[in-house]
Amino acid sequence: IAWQTRCPSILKGVITTLIDKNEDGDIEGFVLDLPGNRGTLDVYLLGNTVIFGENGFPAVWNDLEEGPVWVRGKLDSEGHFQATEVAIGDVLVLKGTVDSAVDEDDMFTLALDPGQSVVDPTIPVTLSDKTLILVGCDNEVAKSAIKPGLPAQVAGKLSLDEQTLQAIAIFL
């Protein structure tokens, strides 16, 4: 079926309601209010859904609450959005070229394309053990695939204290 082979989508919106179908205290998903008066969408969490907190580090489902989120996933055959990654709060997406290999501290430098929301020409990017690293549409790869000279798009959380981007997802 064609809908199953599509690339995952990335949506931004606001959680308006948490979904607890069984009323057992475990959140199964949430209602996402899409921007631009596009309506709402029921988003369900899979058993392996990764949640990232406001700081860009892995979090837990119970950290979800009403407010802005960034969600990656696919629509199922019933029109529900099945989330594979959810980031709480606003997410910054920067484009550029990998400038250094990943070091022993799980960091690399991204040389930024001009005209983005960060003034410096480069930014250090930090990986967590849950950072999603993709090549192409949906092929997950190891951090060793991050090599100097590769074009990259990094979705993450900017740490003003550390002047780094905590990576949620990296698209090579």
Summary of the structure (lengths in Angstrom):
residues: 172
radius of gyration: 16.5
end to end distance: 26.9
largest distance: 50.0
contacts: 502
relative contact order: 0.18
helix: 6%
strand: 52%
